[in-house]
Every structure is written in C-alpha cells, then in structure tokens.
Amino acid sequence: MDDREIPHHFICPISLQIMKDPVTVVTGITYDRECIKRWQTRGQNNTCPVTNQPLPPSSDFTPNHNLRRLIESWCASQHVVPTSKQTCNLKVNKVIVLNLIKNLKQQESQVDSLKSIEKIASESEENRVLLKEVGVVKAMVMIIVSCYKNRTIVGLNEALNVLYLVGFTQDNATRSIINIVEHDRIIKMLTWVLDLDNNNNCDDIDITTMKFHAIVLLKEIIQNAKSQVLERLNRDFFKTIVLILQQMRKGNKLLEKGIKESLHVMLTTCTWPRNCSMMIESGAVFELVELELTGSTEKGTTELIMGVLFHLCSTADGRAQLLGHAGGLAMITKRIGRVSPKVDERALMIISLISKFSANDGVLQEMMKVGTVEKLCMVLQVNGRDHSNTKDKARQILKRHSNVWKDSPCLDVTLLTRYLN
C-alpha cells in the first residue's frame, strides 16, 4: 500500500494488519477473529496480548459490527481490499511493541512476535526509532544468544533483520547491551551465522540474507570493539571472513553488497601482526587479488582492498603470497594512476616493500615484464604538489634497482636515467 495513514483502530494488535472480522474479547480489546483464535490455540496463551489480563480459552468473542462496517466503508473509499497479507503504514502503539517484546520470552508465541516486530521495523523510520527506544536491540541480541547457545535457527532470520533495520550504532543503550553480552560473545555468534550453510535444515529460510545482515552487524561491532577484543580473535574467525569473501567473489549477488563491510572488518583487524598472520594463513591475499581482478569493484572497494593488502604485504608471508599469484604484481601495477590518489599511494607502498625485502632476480624481471618499472617512470612525469609523495616513493624504488633494470631490453635506458636525475 502507499503512504496513506490507516486509522489505528482498524489495525489488529496481533497481526498489525487491517481487520477483516473484528471481535472484542472479555478484556475490552478488539482483534481480528482469526488472529486471536490462532493466538489462543497455537500457543495455549491464556492472556490478552495487549493487557496481559487473563483470557479464558473458552471465552466468547463479541463481533464488533460497527467497527467492521467502518472498516469496509473506509476500504471502499480508499479502494483497498483487506487481505491476510495486507501491508500498511501505521503509527505503532508503544504498548503493543512492549507486549510483543514481552511475548518473545514465550516459546509458543516467539516466532509470531518476531515477525510482527520485523514488519513494524520495515514500515518506517519513525517505527524504527520507537523500537530502539523500547529496547528491541537488546531483545534481538538475546534471541541471537539463545539461537547460538542452542544451535537453532528458529527466529534467527527475523532477529538479524530487525537489528539490520534499526541499526546497531554505538549509543548508550547499545553499550549497555554489550556490557551484558560481551564483544567476544557477539563476534562468536555472528561468526557462527556466517558459517551456516544450506545443510542446517532451513530450506524455507534465506541463509544468504542472514549472512549479509550478520556481516553488516559484525562490521559495526568490530569497528567499535576495544583493542583487547581484536587481539583475541582466532584463526577460525579469519577463515570465515576469507570464505565469505570467496563466496562474494563467486557471484553471490546479495553477499556482494557486503563486500565493503567484510573489507572494513579485515582493515580494522589486520593492524595487529598476529591477526595479519592468521589472515594470510587463511588465504586472504589470494582472495583479495582475485576479488580485484574480477573487475566488478568500484573505487571505494579498491581502496579498501589496497589498504588491507598493504598491511598483509608488510610481512614476508604476505609478500610471498602476493608474488605467488600469477596476476598479483600485475594487478597492483595496473591500478596505479587509474583509480585514486589513495590507491596510488598504497600500491606504491606495496611495490616498495617488495622491492626492498623480496626483490630477487625473478621478481625484478617480473616487474619489468608486467610494466611496473614503466609505470614508476610514468608516476615521475605527473606534475603537481599533491603527487610529491608518490613521486618520491617511485624514485626511491627505481634508484634501488636501476643497476638491474638499465640493462633490460624492455626499457628505454635514457628514460630511466632522465627521471632518476
């Protein structure tokens, strides 16, 4: 439906849809007949969803004929046909939301309550603000804790989607939640979600969507975690992140939206040497090169890839993995001058590390063959004060190995000599 406002008394407090057959229960609250009957029979609930007052299972429902006529008249004037899947933009009552959160503690009504909260969150920003104010973030985290603890995915999809919709920004409320459920535990839970596959008896649940929401939330958690937390990350965590990167590279369209989030996670965590080593052991360098070689990345993604590669190539193992990839050095070289000054800076720093610490005869010859030396000369031709740092870096690299490259038939020696002088 469009943005027209539906009268709040036309909405069933359980389904949050326009009522087709409104009935009033003994507590004085009106519900859609089908919804209140399902509420009672499916979960054997004996309380009114809104008031929490006793609601005998055998209680009679009083048809609300006047309200039904009003709904029918309004629907006719608005050309609306109420159905069980009718969507609407409504202003949510805080009492209803609080009761939905309360009902999450009851196993029988948990999934229905989660779906109602999910629908509320998807309706409008106003609803999402209200949900956050009444503590829905904590409630969803507790659902994920329960799923992780019991290794079940019932309700997991809805809880992750709600968190994704309302956001997990580091405000005071969220920080108090993290005091209850530590960063370490939240990271383990989200890593568990990322490790789920289609063999988890969840044919009717979109695992890919859950993983996308998990990586978005993981990025927010990692970027706000204390250094002690990042220092305690284990090898399995990085294996999972690299595997997700691989799945993105292989064309999972939804997960592709989470590429930047995954790269932000890697960039935040790779500043610790221990984490750097575990990333490299997990094959991160190979996956990053492959991801960039797909040609589908955009400027911001390439900048992140180069940032992570720079940290990984600060180690001998990282440089070895880059040089071991048939297109690694060529990819770094070709990005210079084509994307952004930030990419140029990172690429030249990577090449500088290779030329300083890993430059055997084979590597130096490869730098000639893939055009690295020629590209370094081109950098020196660029005018402008903003390029002074990159020009200095390029000149240092060329000077370092000019005695080898000057004898190469692939390069104009006068060109090399001119720029070095």
C-alpha positions as CSV (number, residue, x, y, z in Angstrom):
1,M,0.0,0.0,0.0
2,D,1.1,3.6,-0.4
3,D,1.8,6.1,2.3
4,R,-1.9,6.8,3.3
5,E,-2.4,6.6,7.0
6,I,-4.7,3.9,8.2
7,P,-6.9,4.6,11.3
8,H,-5.1,2.9,14.1
9,H,-8.3,1.3,15.4
10,F,-8.7,-0.6,12.1
11,I,-5.4,-2.5,12.9
12,C,-5.3,-5.8,14.7
13,P,-2.8,-5.6,17.6
14,I,-1.5,-9.1,16.8
15,S,-1.0,-9.1,13.0
16,L,-0.8,-5.3,12.6
17,Q,-3.0,-5.7,9.5
18,I,-6.4,-4.3,8.7
19,M,-9.0,-6.4,10.5
20,K,-11.4,-8.4,8.3
21,D,-13.6,-9.7,11.2
22,P,-13.1,-7.6,14.3
23,V,-14.1,-9.2,17.6
24,T,-13.9,-7.9,21.1
25,V,-12.6,-10.1,23.9
26,V,-13.5,-10.0,27.6
27,T,-10.7,-7.6,28.4
28,G,-12.3,-5.0,26.0
29,I,-9.6,-5.2,23.3
30,T,-10.6,-5.8,19.7
31,Y,-8.7,-8.2,17.5
32,D,-9.2,-9.9,14.2
33,R,-11.0,-13.1,14.9
34,E,-8.6,-15.3,13.0
35,C,-5.6,-13.8,14.8
36,I,-6.9,-14.1,18.4
37,K,-8.1,-17.6,17.8
38,R,-4.7,-18.6,16.4
39,W,-3.0,-16.8,19.4
40,Q,-5.0,-19.0,21.8
41,T,-4.9,-22.3,20.0
42,R,-1.3,-22.4,18.7
43,G,0.4,-21.4,21.9
44,Q,-2.2,-22.1,24.5
45,N,-1.9,-18.5,25.6
46,N,-4.2,-17.6,28.4
47,T,-3.6,-13.8,28.5
48,C,-4.8,-10.9,26.4
49,P,-1.9,-9.9,24.1
50,V,-2.3,-6.1,24.9
51,T,-3.4,-6.0,28.5
52,N,-1.8,-9.3,29.7
53,Q,-5.0,-9.8,31.7
54,P,-6.4,-13.4,32.0
55,L,-8.2,-14.6,28.8
56,P,-10.1,-17.8,29.4
57,P,-9.5,-20.2,26.4
58,S,-13.3,-20.8,26.2
59,S,-14.2,-17.1,26.3
60,D,-16.7,-15.8,23.7
61,F,-15.7,-13.3,21.1
62,T,-18.2,-10.4,20.6
63,P,-18.4,-9.4,17.0
64,N,-17.8,-5.7,16.6
65,H,-20.3,-4.9,13.8
66,N,-19.9,-1.2,13.9
67,L,-16.2,-1.3,13.5
68,R,-16.5,-3.8,10.7
69,R,-18.8,-1.5,8.8
70,L,-16.4,1.4,9.3
71,I,-13.5,-0.6,8.0
72,E,-15.5,-1.8,5.0
73,S,-16.6,1.8,4.2
74,W,-13.1,3.1,4.6
75,C,-11.6,0.4,2.4
76,A,-14.2,1.0,-0.3
77,S,-13.4,4.8,-0.3
78,Q,-9.7,4.1,-0.5
79,H,-10.0,1.3,-3.0
80,V,-8.4,-1.1,-0.5
81,V,-9.1,-4.8,-0.3
82,P,-8.1,-6.1,3.2
83,T,-6.3,-9.5,3.0
84,S,-4.3,-11.6,5.4
85,K,-1.1,-10.1,3.8
86,Q,-2.3,-6.5,3.7
87,T,0.6,-4.1,4.3
88,C,0.2,-0.7,5.7
89,N,2.0,2.3,7.1
90,L,0.8,2.7,10.7
91,K,1.9,4.6,13.7
92,V,2.7,1.9,16.2
93,N,1.4,2.0,19.7
94,K,4.2,1.6,22.3
95,V,2.1,-0.7,24.4
96,I,1.8,-3.1,21.5
97,V,5.5,-3.1,20.9
98,L,6.3,-3.7,24.6
99,N,3.9,-6.6,24.7
100,L,5.4,-8.1,21.6
101,I,8.9,-7.9,23.2
102,K,7.4,-9.5,26.4
103,N,5.9,-12.3,24.3
104,L,9.3,-13.2,22.9
105,K,10.0,-15.0,26.2
106,Q,7.2,-17.4,25.5
107,Q,8.4,-20.1,23.1
108,E,4.9,-20.6,21.6
109,S,4.5,-17.0,20.5
110,Q,8.1,-16.1,19.8
111,V,8.1,-16.5,16.1
112,D,4.8,-14.7,15.6
113,S,6.0,-11.8,17.8
114,L,9.3,-11.6,15.9
115,K,7.6,-11.4,12.6
116,S,5.3,-8.6,13.9
117,I,8.3,-6.7,15.2
118,E,10.1,-7.2,11.8
119,K,7.1,-5.8,10.0
120,I,6.9,-2.8,12.3
121,A,10.6,-2.1,11.7
122,S,10.2,-2.4,7.9
123,E,7.4,0.2,7.8
124,S,9.0,3.5,8.6
125,E,12.0,5.3,10.3
126,E,9.6,6.5,13.0
127,N,8.8,2.9,13.9
128,R,12.5,2.0,14.0
129,V,13.2,4.9,16.4
130,L,10.4,3.7,18.7
131,L,11.6,0.1,18.6
132,K,15.1,1.2,19.6
133,E,13.7,3.4,22.4
134,V,11.8,0.5,24.0
135,G,14.7,-1.9,23.9
136,V,14.3,-4.0,20.8
137,V,18.1,-4.1,20.2
138,K,18.6,-5.9,23.5
139,A,15.7,-8.2,22.8
140,M,17.0,-9.2,19.4
141,V,20.6,-9.8,20.7
142,M,19.1,-12.1,23.4
143,I,17.3,-14.1,20.6
144,I,20.5,-14.5,18.7
145,V,22.3,-15.5,22.0
146,S,19.6,-18.2,22.5
147,C,19.9,-19.4,18.9
148,Y,23.7,-19.6,19.2
149,K,23.5,-21.4,22.6
150,N,21.0,-24.0,21.4
151,R,22.4,-24.2,17.8
152,T,19.0,-23.5,16.4
153,I,18.0,-21.0,13.6
154,V,14.3,-20.6,14.6
155,G,13.7,-16.9,14.8
156,L,17.3,-16.1,13.8
157,N,16.4,-14.6,10.4
158,E,13.9,-12.2,11.9
159,A,16.1,-11.1,14.7
160,L,19.0,-10.4,12.4
161,N,16.8,-8.5,10.0
162,V,15.3,-6.3,12.8
163,L,18.8,-5.5,14.0
164,Y,19.8,-4.6,10.5
165,L,16.8,-2.4,10.1
166,V,17.0,-0.5,13.4
167,G,20.8,-0.4,13.3
168,F,23.4,-1.3,15.9
169,T,25.1,2.1,16.3
170,Q,27.2,2.6,19.4
171,D,24.8,4.7,21.5
172,N,24.5,4.5,25.3
173,A,21.7,1.9,25.0
174,T,23.8,-0.4,22.8
175,R,26.9,0.0,25.0
176,S,24.8,-1.2,28.0
177,I,23.8,-4.3,26.0
178,I,27.4,-5.1,25.2
179,N,28.2,-4.9,28.9
180,I,25.7,-7.8,29.3
181,V,26.7,-9.7,26.2
182,E,30.5,-9.1,25.7
183,H,32.0,-8.2,22.4
184,D,33.7,-11.6,22.2
185,R,30.5,-13.4,22.5
186,I,28.6,-11.3,20.0
187,I,31.5,-11.8,17.5
188,K,31.4,-15.5,18.0
189,M,27.6,-15.5,17.5
190,L,27.8,-13.6,14.2
191,T,30.7,-15.7,13.0
192,W,28.5,-18.8,13.7
193,V,25.8,-17.3,11.5
194,L,28.4,-16.7,8.7
195,D,29.4,-20.3,8.9
196,L,25.8,-21.6,8.4
197,D,25.1,-23.4,5.2
198,N,22.1,-24.9,3.5
199,N,22.5,-28.2,5.3
200,N,21.2,-26.7,8.5
201,N,17.6,-27.9,7.9
202,C,16.5,-24.4,6.9
203,D,15.0,-24.9,3.4
204,D,12.5,-22.1,4.0
205,I,15.0,-19.6,5.3
206,D,17.3,-17.4,3.2
207,I,20.7,-18.2,4.6
208,T,22.3,-15.6,2.2
209,T,20.2,-12.8,3.7
210,M,21.1,-13.9,7.2
211,K,24.8,-13.8,6.3
212,F,24.5,-10.4,4.7
213,H,22.9,-9.0,7.8
214,A,25.5,-10.7,10.0
215,I,28.4,-9.2,8.2
216,V,26.9,-5.7,8.3
217,L,26.4,-6.1,12.1
218,L,29.9,-7.6,12.5
219,K,31.5,-4.6,10.9
220,E,29.7,-2.2,13.4
221,I,30.8,-4.4,16.3
222,I,34.4,-4.8,15.2
223,Q,34.9,-1.1,14.5
224,N,33.7,-0.2,18.0
225,A,35.5,-3.1,19.8
226,K,38.3,-2.5,22.3
227,S,41.8,-3.4,21.3
228,Q,41.8,-6.3,23.8
229,V,38.9,-7.9,21.9
230,L,40.6,-7.5,18.5
231,E,43.7,-9.1,19.9
232,R,41.8,-12.2,21.0
233,L,40.3,-13.0,17.6
234,N,41.2,-16.6,16.5
235,R,42.1,-18.4,13.3
236,D,38.5,-19.7,12.7
237,F,37.3,-16.1,12.7
238,F,39.6,-15.1,9.8
239,K,38.9,-18.4,7.9
240,T,35.2,-17.5,8.0
241,I,35.8,-13.9,6.8
242,V,38.0,-15.1,3.9
243,L,35.4,-17.8,3.0
244,I,32.7,-15.1,2.9
245,L,34.9,-13.0,0.6
246,Q,35.3,-16.0,-1.6
247,Q,31.5,-16.5,-1.8
248,M,31.1,-12.8,-2.7
249,R,33.7,-13.1,-5.4
250,K,32.0,-16.1,-6.9
251,G,28.9,-14.1,-7.7
252,N,26.6,-14.3,-4.8
253,K,24.7,-11.1,-5.6
254,L,23.3,-10.3,-2.2
255,L,26.6,-11.0,-0.4
256,E,28.3,-8.7,-2.9
257,K,26.5,-5.9,-1.1
258,G,28.5,-6.8,2.0
259,I,32.0,-6.7,0.3
260,K,32.8,-3.3,1.8
261,E,31.7,-4.5,5.3
262,S,33.9,-7.5,5.1
263,L,36.9,-5.4,3.9
264,H,36.3,-3.0,6.7
265,V,36.4,-5.9,9.2
266,M,39.7,-7.0,7.7
267,L,41.2,-3.5,7.6
268,T,40.3,-2.9,11.3
269,T,41.7,-6.2,12.5
270,C,44.8,-6.5,10.3
271,T,46.8,-3.8,12.2
272,W,47.7,-6.4,14.7
273,P,50.6,-8.7,13.5
274,R,49.1,-11.8,14.9
275,N,45.8,-11.1,13.1
276,C,47.8,-10.4,9.9
277,S,49.4,-13.8,10.1
278,M,46.1,-15.6,10.6
279,M,44.6,-13.8,7.6
280,I,47.5,-14.7,5.4
281,E,47.3,-18.4,6.5
282,S,43.6,-18.3,5.6
283,G,44.4,-17.3,2.0
284,A,43.4,-13.6,2.3
285,V,46.0,-12.3,-0.1
286,F,44.9,-14.6,-2.9
287,E,41.2,-13.8,-2.4
288,L,41.8,-10.1,-2.3
289,V,43.7,-10.2,-5.6
290,E,41.1,-12.4,-7.2
291,L,38.4,-10.1,-6.0
292,E,40.1,-7.1,-7.6
293,L,40.8,-9.0,-10.8
294,T,37.1,-9.7,-11.3
295,G,36.8,-6.1,-12.5
296,S,33.5,-5.5,-10.7
297,T,34.8,-3.5,-7.8
298,E,34.4,0.3,-7.5
299,K,36.7,3.0,-6.2
300,G,35.9,2.6,-2.5
301,T,36.2,-1.2,-2.7
302,T,39.6,-1.0,-4.5
303,E,40.8,1.5,-1.9
304,L,39.9,-0.9,0.9
305,I,41.5,-3.9,-0.9
306,M,44.7,-2.0,-1.3
307,G,44.7,-0.9,2.3
308,V,44.4,-4.5,3.5
309,L,47.0,-5.8,1.0
310,F,49.4,-3.1,2.2
311,H,49.2,-4.4,5.8
312,L,49.5,-8.1,4.7
313,C,52.4,-7.3,2.4
314,S,54.2,-5.8,5.4
315,T,55.1,-9.4,6.3
316,A,57.3,-11.8,4.3
317,D,54.5,-14.4,4.1
318,G,52.1,-11.8,2.7
319,R,54.5,-10.7,0.0
320,A,55.2,-14.3,-0.9
321,Q,51.5,-15.0,-1.3
322,L,51.1,-11.9,-3.5
323,L,54.0,-12.8,-5.7
324,G,52.9,-16.4,-5.8
325,H,49.7,-15.3,-7.5
326,A,50.2,-15.1,-11.3
327,G,48.4,-11.8,-11.5
328,G,49.3,-10.3,-8.1
329,L,52.0,-7.9,-9.1
330,A,50.4,-7.0,-12.4
331,M,47.1,-6.1,-10.7
332,I,48.9,-3.8,-8.2
333,T,50.8,-2.2,-11.1
334,K,47.8,-1.6,-13.3
335,R,45.8,0.1,-10.6
336,I,48.4,2.9,-10.3
337,G,47.1,6.1,-12.0
338,R,43.6,4.6,-12.7
339,V,41.6,4.8,-9.5
340,S,42.5,7.4,-7.0
341,P,45.5,9.1,-5.2
342,K,44.8,6.8,-2.2
343,V,45.1,3.7,-4.3
344,D,48.3,5.1,-6.0
345,E,49.9,5.6,-2.5
346,R,49.0,2.2,-1.2
347,A,50.1,0.4,-4.5
348,L,53.5,2.2,-4.4
349,M,54.0,1.3,-0.8
350,I,53.3,-2.4,-1.6
351,I,55.7,-2.3,-4.5
352,S,58.3,-0.5,-2.3
353,L,58.0,-3.3,0.3
354,I,58.5,-5.9,-2.4
355,S,61.5,-4.1,-4.0
356,K,63.1,-3.6,-0.6
357,F,62.6,-7.1,1.0
358,S,61.6,-9.6,-1.7
359,A,63.4,-8.4,-4.8
360,N,65.2,-11.5,-6.1
361,D,66.2,-11.7,-9.8
362,G,62.9,-13.4,-10.7
363,V,60.8,-10.7,-9.0
364,L,62.8,-7.8,-10.6
365,Q,62.4,-9.4,-14.1
366,E,58.7,-9.8,-13.5
367,M,58.4,-6.1,-12.5
368,M,59.9,-5.3,-16.0
369,K,57.5,-7.8,-17.8
370,V,54.3,-6.6,-16.2
371,G,55.1,-2.9,-16.7
372,T,55.9,-2.0,-13.1
373,V,59.1,-0.1,-13.9
374,E,57.4,1.7,-16.8
375,K,54.5,2.7,-14.5
376,L,57.0,4.0,-12.0
377,C,58.6,6.2,-14.7
378,M,55.1,7.5,-15.6
379,V,54.5,8.5,-12.0
380,L,57.5,10.7,-12.1
381,Q,56.1,12.5,-15.1
382,V,53.0,13.7,-13.2
383,N,53.1,17.3,-12.3
384,G,51.6,18.9,-9.1
385,R,52.5,19.3,-5.5
386,D,49.9,16.7,-4.4
387,H,51.9,14.0,-6.1
388,S,55.2,14.8,-4.4
389,N,55.0,11.8,-2.0
390,T,54.2,9.3,-4.7
391,K,56.9,10.6,-6.9
392,D,59.5,10.4,-4.1
393,K,58.4,6.8,-3.5
394,A,58.6,5.9,-7.2
395,R,62.1,7.5,-7.5
396,Q,63.3,5.5,-4.4
397,I,62.2,2.2,-6.0
398,L,63.8,3.0,-9.3
399,K,67.1,4.0,-7.7
400,R,67.2,0.9,-5.6
401,H,67.3,-1.4,-8.6
402,S,68.4,0.8,-11.5
403,N,71.6,-1.2,-12.0
404,V,69.5,-4.2,-12.9
405,W,66.8,-2.5,-15.0
406,K,69.1,-0.3,-17.0
407,D,70.4,-3.3,-18.9
408,S,66.9,-4.6,-19.8
409,P,65.9,-4.6,-23.5
410,C,62.3,-3.9,-22.3
411,L,63.1,-0.3,-21.1
412,D,64.4,2.8,-22.7
413,V,67.6,3.4,-20.6
414,T,67.5,7.2,-21.4
415,L,64.0,7.4,-20.0
416,L,65.1,5.7,-16.7
417,T,68.3,7.9,-16.5
418,R,66.4,11.1,-17.2
419,Y,63.9,10.6,-14.3
420,L,66.4,9.4,-11.8
421,N,68.5,12.5,-12.4
